[in-house]
Amino acid sequence: MPLIALTGGIASGKSTIARRLAEHGSIIVDADAIVRDVQAPGSPVLERIAEVFGPEVIAEDGSLDRPALGARVFGDPEQLAQLNAIVHPAVRDESQRRFTDALAADPHAVVVYDVPLLVEARVDDPWDLIVVAHAPAEERLRRLVELRGMDEAAARERVGAQVSDEKRLAIADVVIETGGALAETVAQADALWERLRTG
């Protein structure tokens, strides 16, 4: 079972690549979905977040108030490190369980871990291949503003807060350039699939 890490900055086209690989039959394990799952109401992770960051980060319905928590940790490395120390181990354990389940279901499956924070948290895991979705920062800013409706200043802040493109590209076994037409991104994802199936 090849275990592929797929990463990229915000608005880099990573989700487009994941969807295309899923269409070919790969199993996608979504790190963002796992984060939401491990922070569900009643979970030990959410209880610990409330202990550390206070009840004001919990919404009235008992779920995590993501904007409130984001406002606390964004731009504060110490608070962000505290949050990561709570969340990352739970995400690692759950992702590993899902990898194991995928292998049990189909020993020949191609499993793709769609993970934004690979450089920050999981770069040393035993991946068979690391794939980086890459688009120039200005193109990613344009997408955030025009396609997601984000304020330009907020978009620049989000892109600037992430690990640099250079650090992402330095760990890549495969780079899929996503700054051009959608068809070009899809064609590169198709070529990657062929490599995975025949390699």
QUINORWO-V637368 format. One line per field, one symbol per residue. phi: phi as a letter, one per 40 degrees, with the letter a starting at -180 (. if undefined). psi: psi as a letter, one per 20 degrees, with the letter a starting at -180 (. if undefined). burial: b if it has 16 or more other C-alpha atoms within 10 Angstrom, else e. Layout:
phi->???
psi->???
burial->???
This chain:
phi->.cbbcbbicdgcgdcccccccccchcccbcccccdcccbcdgcdccccccccbgcccbcccgcccccccdccbcgbdccccccccccdcccccccccccccccccacbccbbccbcccdcbbccccccabbbcbbddccccdcccccbgcccccccccccccdcddcccccccbbbcbcccdccccccccccdccccbc
psi->opopporrrpkijghggggghhhijqppoohhhggggijqpiqhghghghggiqiijprhjirpnghggghhhpjnhghghgghhggghhggghghghggggghhoijqoppooohlgghhjhjqmqhppppppqqhhhhggggghhikqqgghghggghirqqhghghhiphppopjibqghhgghhhghgggghhi.
burial->ebbbbbbbbbbbbbbbbbebbbeeebbbbbbeebbeebbbbeeebbbebbeebeeebbeeeebbeeeebeeebeeeeebbeebeebbbebbbebbeebbeebbeeeeebbbbbbbbbbbeeeeeeeeebbbbbbbebeebbbbbbeeeeeeeeebbebbeeeeebeebbebbeebbbbbeeeeebbebbbebbeeeeee
